[in-house]
Amino acid sequence: MFDDVLSFIRQLYREPEGFIPLHAPIFFGHEKEYLCDCIDSTFVSSVGKYVDRFEDMVCDFTDAARAIAVVNGTCGLTAALGMVNVRPGDLVLTQALTFVASANAISHTGAKPVFLDSDRDSLGMSPDALKAFLKNHNPADGHIAACVPVHILGHACRIREICEICAEYDIPVVEDAAEVLGSRYEGQHLGTFGTFGVLSFNGNKTITTGGGGMILTKDAELGAHAKHMTTTAKIPHKWEFRHDNIGWNYRMPNVNAALGCAQMEKLDAILMDKQVIASAYKAFFEEKKDITYVDAPTNCTANYWLNTIRFDSQEQRDIFLTKSNDAGIMTRPLWTLMSDLPMYTNNLNDGLINARYLAARAVNLPSSPRKEECA
Ligand SMILES: Cc1ncc(COP(=O)(O)O)c(C=O)c1O
């Protein structure tokens, strides 16, 4: 059972026997050159030309007004939430079907995440669930200070609708765009719809800086403020140390940004190969009755970070997970719902019907870009 799926994946990655990871980075550009240059210059830490260059490259690519490089996506989200005035004791709306960092970033501000349901097609926060929650919310249960929709696996949430609903209630939106560098909704890059959006460059993402993140904003003034706040809120001066706020030391080191610049130069080639891989998976699973390829929703141009399939039952899913991982092909289920993790079981949630359905049936397949095809 499923032998045909496993041999298809081996064929796709031209790996007849060896281990196939879920998502590994590829380095085939100026990575070593920029890293050596960075070391030779001694500017390996919090100041240097690569940080500015990397920010400009991401800013141009995403069409943001400003991009601010930070140490990782989690810290970027925490800072963004602080900057939209999320305070201890507040409630922040997010979704249960996400990686734990979305909820943790909210918790690090002292606020409480509230877990809403996802749409079955986009996998992201459901605008209907959001509307229903806001309509029935009793202010005595807490002040809703922000909303963090998460674009998961490369797919877009119905972000325009979510922003419109939040605007009605005067709730700022911070998009968790950690997984979606290169994904667009109606032509606009994800992470640029809300007040802030945050990308991740962790080692398993479409491109990597080792560890790192980027705060995006369409508002240049807010962007300048975010840069200031994530670099200890220091007032520029030739020799004096003065700080005008309780800032964060979240600036991405120059050595990580050097890697990022080299990776950004290859992003188009990587995205193109990921499209090819996705098309191959789609064509293969079209023939299968009991497995569905989970494609990006309409209006979304996906980066196809991870390719996802859905089984008819959890039992089938578990058989496939066991068989593929035993065979050295790394596959993974979606995350355990946030509301089922011990630190979040007492948080508010809305029943999570779709999130539970998806979490029980979906599996992510190997989706790394292929070096030979990209080079
Ligand atoms: C949905 C989501 N949010 C947030 C993060 C956090 O990013 P980082 O690992 O850079 O802190 C990640 C990934 O790692 C993620 O997948």
The ligand as an SDF file (V2000), in Angstrom:
LIG
                    3D

 16 16  0  0  0  0  0  0  0  0999 V2000
    3.7510   29.6220   10.9970 C   0  0  0  0  0  0  0  0  0  0  0  0
    5.0460   29.9810   11.6510 C   0  0  0  0  0  0  0  0  0  0  0  0
    5.0750   31.0200   12.4890 N   0  0  0  0  0  0  0  0  0  0  0  0
    6.2080   31.4070   13.0800 C   0  0  0  0  0  0  0  0  0  0  0  0
    7.3970   30.7500   12.8750 C   0  0  0  0  0  0  0  0  0  0  0  0
    8.5880   31.1870   13.6270 C   0  0  0  0  0  0  0  0  0  0  0  0
    9.6840   31.5340   12.8620 O   0  0  0  0  0  0  0  0  0  0  0  0
   11.1540   31.3290   13.4520 P   0  0  0  0  0  0  0  0  0  0  0  0
   11.4600   29.8830   13.4590 O   0  0  0  0  0  0  0  0  0  0  0  0
   12.0050   32.1020   12.4960 O   0  0  0  0  0  0  0  0  0  0  0  0
   11.1620   31.9250   14.8180 O   0  0  0  0  0  0  0  0  0  0  0  0
    7.4180   29.6430   12.0010 C   0  0  0  0  0  0  0  0  0  0  0  0
    8.6010   28.8610   11.6530 C   0  0  0  0  0  0  0  0  0  0  0  0
    9.5350   28.5220   12.1100 O   0  0  0  0  0  0  0  0  0  0  0  0
    6.2160   29.2410   11.3840 C   0  0  0  0  0  0  0  0  0  0  0  0
    6.1940   28.1950   10.5680 O   0  0  0  0  0  0  0  0  0  0  0  0
  1  2  1  0
  2  3  1  0
  2 15  2  0
  3  4  2  0
  4  5  1  0
  5  6  1  0
  5 12  2  0
  6  7  1  0
  7  8  1  0
  8  9  2  0
  8 10  1  0
  8 11  1  0
 12 13  1  0
 12 15  1  0
 13 14  2  0
 15 16  1  0
M  END
$$$$
